[in-house]
Amino acid sequence: MQRPAIIDATNAARNERNIQDAMKIGILADRRGWHVEALAEALARRRCQADFLPITRLVARVPGNPLVTIIGQPLESYDALLIRTIPE
């Protein structure tokens, strides 16, 4: 079984969407663990683009444009954001 790739936010600007009109979903998490991989696999089965966004890199600016970014990616560019933290 081929595993879907999670695109790092650092590379998201350079990567084109593989599927036209795919939903772009950001997964905010403290690390890329099994829970992020499982979510990315489920999203890929639904033909969604899943980007891993390290929550520790979240930046907010008041005033600012864009207001909230992670590694230079404006959060407004995502169709949905999912927060995933699973205690060890």
PyMOL Python script that loads the backbone (N, CA, C, O; Angstrom):
from pymol import cmd

cmd.read_pdbstr("""\
ATOM      1  N   MET A   1       0.836  -1.174   0.000  1.00  0.00           N
ATOM      2  CA  MET A   1       0.000   0.000   0.000  1.00  0.00           C
ATOM      3  C   MET A   1       0.885   1.243   0.000  1.00  0.00           C
ATOM      4  O   MET A   1       1.774   1.381   0.840  1.00  0.00           O
ATOM      5  N   GLN A   2       0.641   2.128  -0.930  1.00  0.00           N
ATOM      6  CA  GLN A   2       1.430   3.339  -1.032  1.00  0.00           C
ATOM      7  C   GLN A   2       0.904   4.380  -0.058  1.00  0.00           C
ATOM      8  O   GLN A   2      -0.300   4.626   0.003  1.00  0.00           O
ATOM      9  N   ARG A   3       1.810   4.995   0.708  1.00  0.00           N
ATOM     10  CA  ARG A   3       1.421   5.982   1.696  1.00  0.00           C
ATOM     11  C   ARG A   3       1.401   7.362   1.056  1.00  0.00           C
ATOM     12  O   ARG A   3       2.299   7.693   0.283  1.00  0.00           O
ATOM     13  N   PRO A   4       0.392   8.175   1.365  1.00  0.00           N
ATOM     14  CA  PRO A   4       0.343   9.532   0.810  1.00  0.00           C
ATOM     15  C   PRO A   4       1.403  10.403   1.458  1.00  0.00           C
ATOM     16  O   PRO A   4       1.749  10.220   2.625  1.00  0.00           O
ATOM     17  N   ALA A   5       1.901  11.328   0.707  1.00  0.00           N
ATOM     18  CA  ALA A   5       2.904  12.243   1.232  1.00  0.00           C
ATOM     19  C   ALA A   5       2.219  13.420   1.907  1.00  0.00           C
ATOM     20  O   ALA A   5       1.222  13.947   1.413  1.00  0.00           O
ATOM     21  N   ILE A   6       2.771  13.821   3.041  1.00  0.00           N
ATOM     22  CA  ILE A   6       2.316  15.042   3.689  1.00  0.00           C
ATOM     23  C   ILE A   6       3.289  16.128   3.261  1.00  0.00           C
ATOM     24  O   ILE A   6       4.502  15.978   3.413  1.00  0.00           O
ATOM     25  N   ILE A   7       2.772  17.195   2.739  1.00  0.00           N
ATOM     26  CA  ILE A   7       3.615  18.277   2.250  1.00  0.00           C
ATOM     27  C   ILE A   7       3.936  19.210   3.403  1.00  0.00           C
ATOM     28  O   ILE A   7       3.026  19.725   4.053  1.00  0.00           O
ATOM     29  N   ASP A   8       5.221  19.436   3.666  1.00  0.00           N
ATOM     30  CA  ASP A   8       5.614  20.393   4.687  1.00  0.00           C
ATOM     31  C   ASP A   8       5.229  21.791   4.245  1.00  0.00           C
ATOM     32  O   ASP A   8       5.280  22.107   3.056  1.00  0.00           O
ATOM     33  N   ALA A   9       4.846  22.625   5.195  1.00  0.00           N
ATOM     34  CA  ALA A   9       4.467  24.000   4.868  1.00  0.00           C
ATOM     35  C   ALA A   9       5.622  24.750   4.218  1.00  0.00           C
ATOM     36  O   ALA A   9       5.399  25.661   3.421  1.00  0.00           O
ATOM     37  N   THR A  10       6.861  24.371   4.554  1.00  0.00           N
ATOM     38  CA  THR A  10       8.011  25.042   3.959  1.00  0.00           C
ATOM     39  C   THR A  10       8.087  24.813   2.457  1.00  0.00           C
ATOM     40  O   THR A  10       8.654  25.631   1.734  1.00  0.00           O
ATOM     41  N   ASN A  11       7.519  23.703   1.978  1.00  0.00           N
ATOM     42  CA  ASN A  11       7.546  23.390   0.553  1.00  0.00           C
ATOM     43  C   ASN A  11       6.211  23.641  -0.136  1.00  0.00           C
ATOM     44  O   ASN A  11       6.113  23.517  -1.356  1.00  0.00           O
ATOM     45  N   ALA A  12       5.189  23.989   0.624  1.00  0.00           N
ATOM     46  CA  ALA A  12       3.845  24.111   0.059  1.00  0.00           C
ATOM     47  C   ALA A  12       3.776  25.158  -1.044  1.00  0.00           C
ATOM     48  O   ALA A  12       3.071  24.963  -2.034  1.00  0.00           O
ATOM     49  N   ALA A  13       4.493  26.260  -0.891  1.00  0.00           N
ATOM     50  CA  ALA A  13       4.448  27.316  -1.904  1.00  0.00           C
ATOM     51  C   ALA A  13       5.070  26.842  -3.215  1.00  0.00           C
ATOM     52  O   ALA A  13       4.678  27.301  -4.288  1.00  0.00           O
ATOM     53  N   ARG A  14       6.039  25.927  -3.136  1.00  0.00           N
ATOM     54  CA  ARG A  14       6.705  25.447  -4.347  1.00  0.00           C
ATOM     55  C   ARG A  14       5.972  24.291  -5.003  1.00  0.00           C
ATOM     56  O   ARG A  14       6.195  23.997  -6.177  1.00  0.00           O
ATOM     57  N   ASN A  15       5.097  23.635  -4.252  1.00  0.00           N
ATOM     58  CA  ASN A  15       4.392  22.467  -4.793  1.00  0.00           C
ATOM     59  C   ASN A  15       3.055  22.874  -5.379  1.00  0.00           C
ATOM     60  O   ASN A  15       2.311  23.649  -4.779  1.00  0.00           O
ATOM     61  N   GLU A  16       2.758  22.344  -6.557  1.00  0.00           N
ATOM     62  CA  GLU A  16       1.445  22.569  -7.151  1.00  0.00           C
ATOM     63  C   GLU A  16       0.513  21.497  -6.642  1.00  0.00           C
ATOM     64  O   GLU A  16       0.953  20.403  -6.286  1.00  0.00           O
ATOM     65  N   ARG A  17      -0.767  21.799  -6.606  1.00  0.00           N
ATOM     66  CA  ARG A  17      -1.737  20.788  -6.192  1.00  0.00           C
ATOM     67  C   ARG A  17      -1.731  19.656  -7.204  1.00  0.00           C
ATOM     68  O   ARG A  17      -1.755  19.882  -8.414  1.00  0.00           O
ATOM     69  N   ASN A  18      -1.698  18.427  -6.684  1.00  0.00           N
ATOM     70  CA  ASN A  18      -1.688  17.249  -7.563  1.00  0.00           C
ATOM     71  C   ASN A  18      -3.060  17.016  -8.187  1.00  0.00           C
ATOM     72  O   ASN A  18      -3.155  16.474  -9.288  1.00  0.00           O
ATOM     73  N   ILE A  19      -4.089  17.407  -7.512  1.00  0.00           N
ATOM     74  CA  ILE A  19      -5.445  17.165  -7.980  1.00  0.00           C
ATOM     75  C   ILE A  19      -6.128  18.521  -8.112  1.00  0.00           C
ATOM     76  O   ILE A  19      -6.166  19.303  -7.162  1.00  0.00           O
ATOM     77  N   GLN A  20      -6.670  18.791  -9.306  1.00  0.00           N
ATOM     78  CA  GLN A  20      -7.362  20.055  -9.525  1.00  0.00           C
ATOM     79  C   GLN A  20      -8.532  20.182  -8.552  1.00  0.00           C
ATOM     80  O   GLN A  20      -9.257  19.220  -8.301  1.00  0.00           O
ATOM     81  N   ASP A  21      -8.698  21.368  -8.019  1.00  0.00           N
ATOM     82  CA  ASP A  21      -9.811  21.691  -7.128  1.00  0.00           C
ATOM     83  C   ASP A  21      -9.858  20.846  -5.857  1.00  0.00           C
ATOM     84  O   ASP A  21     -10.926  20.685  -5.267  1.00  0.00           O
ATOM     85  N   ALA A  22      -8.739  20.315  -5.435  1.00  0.00           N
ATOM     86  CA  ALA A  22      -8.696  19.554  -4.183  1.00  0.00           C
ATOM     87  C   ALA A  22      -8.797  20.517  -3.014  1.00  0.00           C
ATOM     88  O   ALA A  22      -8.294  21.640  -3.068  1.00  0.00           O
ATOM     89  N   MET A  23      -9.456  20.060  -1.955  1.00  0.00           N
ATOM     90  CA  MET A  23      -9.480  20.866  -0.733  1.00  0.00           C
ATOM     91  C   MET A  23      -8.079  20.903  -0.155  1.00  0.00           C
ATOM     92  O   MET A  23      -7.384  19.887  -0.122  1.00  0.00           O
ATOM     93  N   LYS A  24      -7.674  22.057   0.293  1.00  0.00           N
ATOM     94  CA  LYS A  24      -6.362  22.236   0.918  1.00  0.00           C
ATOM     95  C   LYS A  24      -6.594  22.307   2.425  1.00  0.00           C
ATOM     96  O   LYS A  24      -7.223  23.239   2.926  1.00  0.00           O
ATOM     97  N   ILE A  25      -6.079  21.312   3.137  1.00  0.00           N
ATOM     98  CA  ILE A  25      -6.326  21.199   4.568  1.00  0.00           C
ATOM     99  C   ILE A  25      -5.002  21.231   5.316  1.00  0.00           C
ATOM    100  O   ILE A  25      -4.082  20.473   5.006  1.00  0.00           O
ATOM    101  N   GLY A  26      -4.915  22.110   6.299  1.00  0.00           N
ATOM    102  CA  GLY A  26      -3.741  22.200   7.150  1.00  0.00           C
ATOM    103  C   GLY A  26      -3.939  21.386   8.409  1.00  0.00           C
ATOM    104  O   GLY A  26      -4.983  21.469   9.056  1.00  0.00           O
ATOM    105  N   ILE A  27      -2.932  20.597   8.757  1.00  0.00           N
ATOM    106  CA  ILE A  27      -2.964  19.817   9.994  1.00  0.00           C
ATOM    107  C   ILE A  27      -1.967  20.446  10.950  1.00  0.00           C
ATOM    108  O   ILE A  27      -0.756  20.316  10.768  1.00  0.00           O
ATOM    109  N   LEU A  28      -2.471  21.124  11.963  1.00  0.00           N
ATOM    110  CA  LEU A  28      -1.619  21.741  12.968  1.00  0.00           C
ATOM    111  C   LEU A  28      -1.350  20.732  14.062  1.00  0.00           C
ATOM    112  O   LEU A  28      -2.281  20.209  14.676  1.00  0.00           O
ATOM    113  N   ALA A  29      -0.079  20.456  14.307  1.00  0.00           N
ATOM    114  CA  ALA A  29       0.291  19.476  15.332  1.00  0.00           C
ATOM    115  C   ALA A  29       1.663  19.828  15.873  1.00  0.00           C
ATOM    116  O   ALA A  29       2.429  20.550  15.235  1.00  0.00           O
ATOM    117  N   ASP A  30       1.965  19.313  17.051  1.00  0.00           N
ATOM    118  CA  ASP A  30       3.269  19.591  17.636  1.00  0.00           C
ATOM    119  C   ASP A  30       4.371  18.732  17.034  1.00  0.00           C
ATOM    120  O   ASP A  30       5.547  19.092  17.094  1.00  0.00           O
ATOM    121  N   ARG A  31       3.991  17.594  16.452  1.00  0.00           N
ATOM    122  CA  ARG A  31       4.963  16.723  15.796  1.00  0.00           C
ATOM    123  C   ARG A  31       4.242  15.881  14.757  1.00  0.00           C
ATOM    124  O   ARG A  31       3.018  15.760  14.774  1.00  0.00           O
ATOM    125  N   ARG A  32       5.003  15.315  13.872  1.00  0.00           N
ATOM    126  CA  ARG A  32       4.425  14.451  12.844  1.00  0.00           C
ATOM    127  C   ARG A  32       4.482  13.017  13.346  1.00  0.00           C
ATOM    128  O   ARG A  32       5.473  12.315  13.149  1.00  0.00           O
ATOM    129  N   GLY A  33       3.411  12.596  13.993  1.00  0.00           N
ATOM    130  CA  GLY A  33       3.344  11.256  14.560  1.00  0.00           C
ATOM    131  C   GLY A  33       2.332  10.402  13.833  1.00  0.00           C
ATOM    132  O   GLY A  33       1.836  10.766  12.767  1.00  0.00           O
ATOM    133  N   TRP A  34       2.032   9.254  14.428  1.00  0.00           N
ATOM    134  CA  TRP A  34       1.092   8.319  13.808  1.00  0.00           C
ATOM    135  C   TRP A  34      -0.274   8.949  13.597  1.00  0.00           C
ATOM    136  O   TRP A  34      -0.955   8.661  12.613  1.00  0.00           O
ATOM    137  N   HIS A  35      -0.674   9.816  14.533  1.00  0.00           N
ATOM    138  CA  HIS A  35      -1.998  10.421  14.445  1.00  0.00           C
ATOM    139  C   HIS A  35      -2.103  11.384  13.262  1.00  0.00           C
ATOM    140  O   HIS A  35      -3.165  11.491  12.648  1.00  0.00           O
ATOM    141  N   VAL A  36      -1.025  12.078  12.937  1.00  0.00           N
ATOM    142  CA  VAL A  36      -1.002  12.974  11.776  1.00  0.00           C
ATOM    143  C   VAL A  36      -0.970  12.155  10.491  1.00  0.00           C
ATOM    144  O   VAL A  36      -1.662  12.479   9.526  1.00  0.00           O
ATOM    145  N   GLU A  37      -0.170  11.098  10.479  1.00  0.00           N
ATOM    146  CA  GLU A  37      -0.089  10.232   9.300  1.00  0.00           C
ATOM    147  C   GLU A  37      -1.445   9.579   9.006  1.00  0.00           C
ATOM    148  O   GLU A  37      -1.859   9.510   7.849  1.00  0.00           O
ATOM    149  N   ALA A  38      -2.135   9.102  10.042  1.00  0.00           N
ATOM    150  CA  ALA A  38      -3.438   8.461   9.845  1.00  0.00           C
ATOM    151  C   ALA A  38      -4.458   9.455   9.295  1.00  0.00           C
ATOM    152  O   ALA A  38      -5.259   9.114   8.425  1.00  0.00           O
ATOM    153  N   LEU A  39      -4.425  10.664   9.797  1.00  0.00           N
ATOM    154  CA  LEU A  39      -5.337  11.691   9.304  1.00  0.00           C
ATOM    155  C   LEU A  39      -5.024  12.046   7.849  1.00  0.00           C
ATOM    156  O   LEU A  39      -5.935  12.211   7.038  1.00  0.00           O
ATOM    157  N   ALA A  40      -3.740  12.164   7.523  1.00  0.00           N
ATOM    158  CA  ALA A  40      -3.331  12.476   6.147  1.00  0.00           C
ATOM    159  C   ALA A  40      -3.770  11.376   5.184  1.00  0.00           C
ATOM    160  O   ALA A  40      -4.207  11.666   4.070  1.00  0.00           O
ATOM    161  N   GLU A  41      -3.656  10.112   5.608  1.00  0.00           N
ATOM    162  CA  GLU A  41      -4.087   9.002   4.764  1.00  0.00           C
ATOM    163  C   GLU A  41      -5.601   9.063   4.509  1.00  0.00           C
ATOM    164  O   GLU A  41      -6.055   8.838   3.387  1.00  0.00           O
ATOM    165  N   ALA A  42      -6.366   9.364   5.543  1.00  0.00           N
ATOM    166  CA  ALA A  42      -7.822   9.465   5.390  1.00  0.00           C
ATOM    167  C   ALA A  42      -8.177  10.624   4.457  1.00  0.00           C
ATOM    168  O   ALA A  42      -9.082  10.494   3.633  1.00  0.00           O
ATOM    169  N   LEU A  43      -7.483  11.743   4.575  1.00  0.00           N
ATOM    170  CA  LEU A  43      -7.745  12.889   3.700  1.00  0.00           C
ATOM    171  C   LEU A  43      -7.357  12.584   2.257  1.00  0.00           C
ATOM    172  O   LEU A  43      -8.054  12.994   1.328  1.00  0.00           O
ATOM    173  N   ALA A  44      -6.258  11.873   2.063  1.00  0.00           N
ATOM    174  CA  ALA A  44      -5.817  11.517   0.708  1.00  0.00           C
ATOM    175  C   ALA A  44      -6.843  10.612   0.025  1.00  0.00           C
ATOM    176  O   ALA A  44      -7.076  10.733  -1.178  1.00  0.00           O
ATOM    177  N   ARG A  45      -7.452   9.710   0.785  1.00  0.00           N
ATOM    178  CA  ARG A  45      -8.494   8.851   0.217  1.00  0.00           C
ATOM    179  C   ARG A  45      -9.694   9.670  -0.261  1.00  0.00           C
ATOM    180  O   ARG A  45     -10.446   9.241  -1.137  1.00  0.00           O
ATOM    181  N   ARG A  46      -9.856  10.841   0.320  1.00  0.00           N
ATOM    182  CA  ARG A  46     -10.941  11.740  -0.084  1.00  0.00           C
ATOM    183  C   ARG A  46     -10.448  12.817  -1.051  1.00  0.00           C
ATOM    184  O   ARG A  46     -11.119  13.824  -1.279  1.00  0.00           O
ATOM    185  N   ARG A  47      -9.260  12.580  -1.612  1.00  0.00           N
ATOM    186  CA  ARG A  47      -8.654  13.458  -2.606  1.00  0.00           C
ATOM    187  C   ARG A  47      -8.425  14.879  -2.111  1.00  0.00           C
ATOM    188  O   ARG A  47      -8.633  15.842  -2.849  1.00  0.00           O
ATOM    189  N   CYS A  48      -7.996  15.006  -0.855  1.00  0.00           N
ATOM    190  CA  CYS A  48      -7.656  16.301  -0.272  1.00  0.00           C
ATOM    191  C   CYS A  48      -6.144  16.434  -0.167  1.00  0.00           C
ATOM    192  O   CYS A  48      -5.436  15.440  -0.003  1.00  0.00           O
ATOM    193  N   GLN A  49      -5.661  17.653  -0.262  1.00  0.00           N
ATOM    194  CA  GLN A  49      -4.242  17.935  -0.033  1.00  0.00           C
ATOM    195  C   GLN A  49      -4.075  18.218   1.449  1.00  0.00           C
ATOM    196  O   GLN A  49      -4.759  19.084   1.995  1.00  0.00           O
ATOM    197  N   ALA A  50      -3.177  17.500   2.107  1.00  0.00           N
ATOM    198  CA  ALA A  50      -2.930  17.688   3.536  1.00  0.00           C
ATOM    199  C   ALA A  50      -1.529  18.237   3.744  1.00  0.00           C
ATOM    200  O   ALA A  50      -0.548  17.633   3.309  1.00  0.00           O
ATOM    201  N   ASP A  51      -1.433  19.391   4.415  1.00  0.00           N
ATOM    202  CA  ASP A  51      -0.142  19.999   4.741  1.00  0.00           C
ATOM    203  C   ASP A  51       0.087  19.898   6.239  1.00  0.00           C
ATOM    204  O   ASP A  51      -0.785  20.254   7.032  1.00  0.00           O
ATOM    205  N   PHE A  52       1.267  19.410   6.630  1.00  0.00           N
ATOM    206  CA  PHE A  52       1.647  19.400   8.044  1.00  0.00           C
ATOM    207  C   PHE A  52       2.128  20.794   8.405  1.00  0.00           C
ATOM    208  O   PHE A  52       3.007  21.345   7.742  1.00  0.00           O
ATOM    209  N   LEU A  53       1.551  21.367   9.458  1.00  0.00           N
ATOM    210  CA  LEU A  53       1.926  22.699   9.925  1.00  0.00           C
ATOM    211  C   LEU A  53       2.342  22.592  11.391  1.00  0.00           C
ATOM    212  O   LEU A  53       1.504  22.317  12.250  1.00  0.00           O
ATOM    213  N   PRO A  54       3.631  22.808  11.690  1.00  0.00           N
ATOM    214  CA  PRO A  54       4.067  22.695  13.083  1.00  0.00           C
ATOM    215  C   PRO A  54       3.469  23.826  13.920  1.00  0.00           C
ATOM    216  O   PRO A  54       3.739  25.002  13.679  1.00  0.00           O
ATOM    217  N   ILE A  55       2.669  23.457  14.887  1.00  0.00           N
ATOM    218  CA  ILE A  55       1.947  24.443  15.682  1.00  0.00           C
ATOM    219  C   ILE A  55       2.894  25.361  16.460  1.00  0.00           C
ATOM    220  O   ILE A  55       2.527  26.482  16.812  1.00  0.00           O
ATOM    221  N   THR A  56       4.090  24.888  16.721  1.00  0.00           N
ATOM    222  CA  THR A  56       5.068  25.705  17.446  1.00  0.00           C
ATOM    223  C   THR A  56       5.608  26.856  16.600  1.00  0.00           C
ATOM    224  O   THR A  56       6.296  27.732  17.124  1.00  0.00           O
ATOM    225  N   ARG A  57       5.309  26.870  15.305  1.00  0.00           N
ATOM    226  CA  ARG A  57       5.769  27.933  14.410  1.00  0.00           C
ATOM    227  C   ARG A  57       4.662  28.934  14.074  1.00  0.00           C
ATOM    228  O   ARG A  57       4.824  29.756  13.172  1.00  0.00           O
ATOM    229  N   LEU A  58       3.547  28.870  14.787  1.00  0.00           N
ATOM    230  CA  LEU A  58       2.420  29.764  14.571  1.00  0.00           C
ATOM    231  C   LEU A  58       2.816  31.195  14.929  1.00  0.00           C
ATOM    232  O   LEU A  58       3.374  31.438  15.999  1.00  0.00           O
ATOM    233  N   VAL A  59       2.528  32.141  14.032  1.00  0.00           N
ATOM    234  CA  VAL A  59       2.861  33.549  14.251  1.00  0.00           C
ATOM    235  C   VAL A  59       1.619  34.388  14.000  1.00  0.00           C
ATOM    236  O   VAL A  59       0.952  34.232  12.977  1.00  0.00           O
ATOM    237  N   ALA A  60       1.308  35.287  14.942  1.00  0.00           N
ATOM    238  CA  ALA A  60       0.191  36.217  14.770  1.00  0.00           C
ATOM    239  C   ALA A  60       0.730  37.640  14.831  1.00  0.00           C
ATOM    240  O   ALA A  60       1.618  37.953  15.623  1.00  0.00           O
ATOM    241  N   ARG A  61       0.171  38.501  13.971  1.00  0.00           N
ATOM    242  CA  ARG A  61       0.581  39.902  13.922  1.00  0.00           C
ATOM    243  C   ARG A  61      -0.650  40.790  14.060  1.00  0.00           C
ATOM    244  O   ARG A  61      -1.662  40.571  13.394  1.00  0.00           O
ATOM    245  N   VAL A  62      -0.555  41.785  14.922  1.00  0.00           N
ATOM    246  CA  VAL A  62      -1.660  42.737  15.080  1.00  0.00           C
ATOM    247  C   VAL A  62      -1.070  44.129  14.975  1.00  0.00           C
ATOM    248  O   VAL A  62      -0.231  44.449  15.817  1.00  0.00           O
ATOM    249  N   PRO A  63      -1.411  44.972  14.051  1.00  0.00           N
ATOM    250  CA  PRO A  63      -2.105  44.612  12.823  1.00  0.00           C
ATOM    251  C   PRO A  63      -1.139  43.892  11.906  1.00  0.00           C
ATOM    252  O   PRO A  63       0.076  43.995  12.073  1.00  0.00           O
ATOM    253  N   GLY A  64      -1.653  43.189  10.974  1.00  0.00           N
ATOM    254  CA  GLY A  64      -0.793  42.463  10.047  1.00  0.00           C
ATOM    255  C   GLY A  64      -1.564  41.938   8.865  1.00  0.00           C
ATOM    256  O   GLY A  64      -2.781  41.755   8.909  1.00  0.00           O
ATOM    257  N   ASN A  65      -0.825  41.704   7.817  1.00  0.00           N
ATOM    258  CA  ASN A  65      -1.423  41.118   6.627  1.00  0.00           C
ATOM    259  C   ASN A  65      -0.398  40.185   6.021  1.00  0.00           C
ATOM    260  O   ASN A  65       0.586  40.673   5.464  1.00  0.00           O
ATOM    261  N   PRO A  66      -0.559  38.896   6.090  1.00  0.00           N
ATOM    262  CA  PRO A  66      -1.676  38.182   6.706  1.00  0.00           C
ATOM    263  C   PRO A  66      -1.576  38.229   8.223  1.00  0.00           C
ATOM    264  O   PRO A  66      -0.496  38.420   8.782  1.00  0.00           O
ATOM    265  N   LEU A  67      -2.691  38.057   8.867  1.00  0.00           N
ATOM    266  CA  LEU A  67      -2.770  38.151  10.314  1.00  0.00           C
ATOM    267  C   LEU A  67      -2.079  36.985  11.008  1.00  0.00           C
ATOM    268  O   LEU A  67      -1.349  37.185  11.979  1.00  0.00           O
ATOM    269  N   VAL A  68      -2.306  35.752  10.512  1.00  0.00           N
ATOM    270  CA  VAL A  68      -1.739  34.550  11.134  1.00  0.00           C
ATOM    271  C   VAL A  68      -1.040  33.715  10.071  1.00  0.00           C
ATOM    272  O   VAL A  68      -1.611  33.435   9.017  1.00  0.00           O
ATOM    273  N   THR A  69       0.210  33.315  10.354  1.00  0.00           N
ATOM    274  CA  THR A  69       0.989  32.493   9.425  1.00  0.00           C
ATOM    275  C   THR A  69       1.684  31.363  10.181  1.00  0.00           C
ATOM    276  O   THR A  69       1.856  31.414  11.399  1.00  0.00           O
ATOM    277  N   ILE A  70       2.074  30.353   9.427  1.00  0.00           N
ATOM    278  CA  ILE A  70       2.972  29.305   9.917  1.00  0.00           C
ATOM    279  C   ILE A  70       4.010  29.103   8.831  1.00  0.00           C
ATOM    280  O   ILE A  70       3.679  28.732   7.705  1.00  0.00           O
ATOM    281  N   ILE A  71       5.266  29.349   9.170  1.00  0.00           N
ATOM    282  CA  ILE A  71       6.391  29.254   8.243  1.00  0.00           C
ATOM    283  C   ILE A  71       6.070  29.996   6.942  1.00  0.00           C
ATOM    284  O   ILE A  71       6.311  29.484   5.849  1.00  0.00           O
ATOM    285  N   GLY A  72       5.535  31.181   7.072  1.00  0.00           N
ATOM    286  CA  GLY A  72       5.265  32.012   5.912  1.00  0.00           C
ATOM    287  C   GLY A  72       3.985  31.697   5.162  1.00  0.00           C
ATOM    288  O   GLY A  72       3.639  32.417   4.226  1.00  0.00           O
ATOM    289  N   GLN A  73       3.271  30.649   5.540  1.00  0.00           N
ATOM    290  CA  GLN A  73       2.015  30.278   4.881  1.00  0.00           C
ATOM    291  C   GLN A  73       0.848  30.946   5.604  1.00  0.00           C
ATOM    292  O   GLN A  73       0.633  30.684   6.788  1.00  0.00           O
ATOM    293  N   PRO A  74       0.086  31.808   4.917  1.00  0.00           N
ATOM    294  CA  PRO A  74      -1.093  32.395   5.567  1.00  0.00           C
ATOM    295  C   PRO A  74      -2.160  31.329   5.809  1.00  0.00           C
ATOM    296  O   PRO A  74      -2.476  30.537   4.921  1.00  0.00           O
ATOM    297  N   LEU A  75      -2.703  31.322   7.011  1.00  0.00           N
ATOM    298  CA  LEU A  75      -3.723  30.319   7.328  1.00  0.00           C
ATOM    299  C   LEU A  75      -4.981  30.516   6.499  1.00  0.00           C
ATOM    300  O   LEU A  75      -5.754  29.576   6.318  1.00  0.00           O
ATOM    301  N   GLU A  76      -5.200  31.733   5.990  1.00  0.00           N
ATOM    302  CA  GLU A  76      -6.366  31.991   5.151  1.00  0.00           C
ATOM    303  C   GLU A  76      -6.307  31.227   3.831  1.00  0.00           C
ATOM    304  O   GLU A  76      -7.326  31.097   3.152  1.00  0.00           O
ATOM    305  N   SER A  77      -5.134  30.721   3.457  1.00  0.00           N
ATOM    306  CA  SER A  77      -5.005  30.000   2.191  1.00  0.00           C
ATOM    307  C   SER A  77      -5.544  28.567   2.272  1.00  0.00           C
ATOM    308  O   SER A  77      -5.609  27.870   1.259  1.00  0.00           O
ATOM    309  N   TYR A  78      -5.927  28.132   3.465  1.00  0.00           N
ATOM    310  CA  TYR A  78      -6.434  26.764   3.649  1.00  0.00           C
ATOM    311  C   TYR A  78      -7.957  26.743   3.670  1.00  0.00           C
ATOM    312  O   TYR A  78      -8.595  27.663   4.183  1.00  0.00           O
ATOM    313  N   ASP A  79      -8.531  25.683   3.107  1.00  0.00           N
ATOM    314  CA  ASP A  79      -9.976  25.497   3.150  1.00  0.00           C
ATOM    315  C   ASP A  79     -10.433  25.066   4.536  1.00  0.00           C
ATOM    316  O   ASP A  79     -11.554  25.366   4.949  1.00  0.00           O
ATOM    317  N   ALA A  80      -9.559  24.359   5.256  1.00  0.00           N
ATOM    318  CA  ALA A  80      -9.879  23.895   6.613  1.00  0.00           C
ATOM    319  C   ALA A  80      -8.582  23.707   7.385  1.00  0.00           C
ATOM    320  O   ALA A  80      -7.536  23.422   6.800  1.00  0.00           O
ATOM    321  N   LEU A  81      -8.655  23.867   8.695  1.00  0.00           N
ATOM    322  CA  LEU A  81      -7.528  23.623   9.591  1.00  0.00           C
ATOM    323  C   LEU A  81      -7.961  22.616  10.646  1.00  0.00           C
ATOM    324  O   LEU A  81      -9.028  22.748  11.246  1.00  0.00           O
ATOM    325  N   LEU A  82      -7.121  21.608  10.866  1.00  0.00           N
ATOM    326  CA  LEU A  82      -7.400  20.594  11.878  1.00  0.00           C
ATOM    327  C   LEU A  82      -6.288  20.635  12.913  1.00  0.00           C
ATOM    328  O   LEU A  82      -5.109  20.642  12.558  1.00  0.00           O
ATOM    329  N   ILE A  83      -6.647  20.661  14.170  1.00  0.00           N
ATOM    330  CA  ILE A  83      -5.673  20.663  15.268  1.00  0.00           C
ATOM    331  C   ILE A  83      -5.590  19.239  15.804  1.00  0.00           C
ATOM    332  O   ILE A  83      -6.594  18.663  16.224  1.00  0.00           O
ATOM    333  N   ARG A  84      -4.372  18.673  15.786  1.00  0.00           N
ATOM    334  CA  ARG A  84      -4.190  17.297  16.258  1.00  0.00           C
ATOM    335  C   ARG A  84      -3.104  17.254  17.309  1.00  0.00           C
ATOM    336  O   ARG A  84      -1.928  17.469  17.013  1.00  0.00           O
ATOM    337  N   THR A  85      -3.492  16.982  18.512  1.00  0.00           N
ATOM    338  CA  THR A  85      -2.529  16.697  19.553  1.00  0.00           C
ATOM    339  C   THR A  85      -3.008  15.450  20.293  1.00  0.00           C
ATOM    340  O   THR A  85      -4.155  15.376  20.733  1.00  0.00           O
ATOM    341  N   ILE A  86      -2.134  14.496  20.418  1.00  0.00           N
ATOM    342  CA  ILE A  86      -2.446  13.262  21.114  1.00  0.00           C
ATOM    343  C   ILE A  86      -1.405  13.104  22.221  1.00  0.00           C
ATOM    344  O   ILE A  86      -0.213  13.027  21.927  1.00  0.00           O
ATOM    345  N   PRO A  87      -1.820  13.056  23.468  1.00  0.00           N
ATOM    346  CA  PRO A  87      -0.836  12.868  24.554  1.00  0.00           C
ATOM    347  C   PRO A  87      -0.178  11.501  24.440  1.00  0.00           C
ATOM    348  O   PRO A  87      -0.784  10.535  23.978  1.00  0.00           O
ATOM    349  N   GLU A  88       1.073  11.445  24.869  1.00  0.00           N
ATOM    350  CA  GLU A  88       1.801  10.180  24.812  1.00  0.00           C
ATOM    351  C   GLU A  88       1.369   9.230  25.894  1.00  0.00           C
ATOM    352  O   GLU A  88       1.889   8.117  25.982  1.00  0.00           O
TER     353      GLU A  88
END
""", "prot")
cmd.dss("prot")
cmd.show_as("cartoon", "prot")
cmd.util.cbc("prot")
cmd.orient("prot")
